[in-house]
Amino acid sequence: MDVGAVLIKLKANSQAKVEAWQREIQQRKAEAIQTLQAEGVTVESWFQLELNGDHYLLAYMRAKDLAHARQVARNSCFEIDQVHRQFKQLWEQGIPAQLLVDLENNEEG
């Protein structure tokens, strides 16, 4: 299982558009999950934070194969992926995170 994260610096004054993207993804959750299934992604999480007055997103993903997941996403025909491509226009910079520790508890109960 591959794990990845990226810190995304947002362009100035994009907060309203980030909130609109969040609402749309939540409203179309079933469609978004279909794209994850097509990509082989088991977990995709998004966080928002502010540092020194700048706004950032932190995206986390767990997939069978991250390179494959990215390739499938690039070629996707799902309408929700078009929404995500538009959303990327708000990104000023992406900073890949380096995985240091990945712990997973598979015990039930």
ABEGO torsion letter per residue (X at the ends): XBBBBBBBBBBBGAAAAAAAAAAAAAAAAAAAAAAAAAAGBABBBBBBBBBGGBBBBBBBBBBABAAAAAAAAAABABAAAAAAAAAAAABABBBBBBBABBBBBABBX
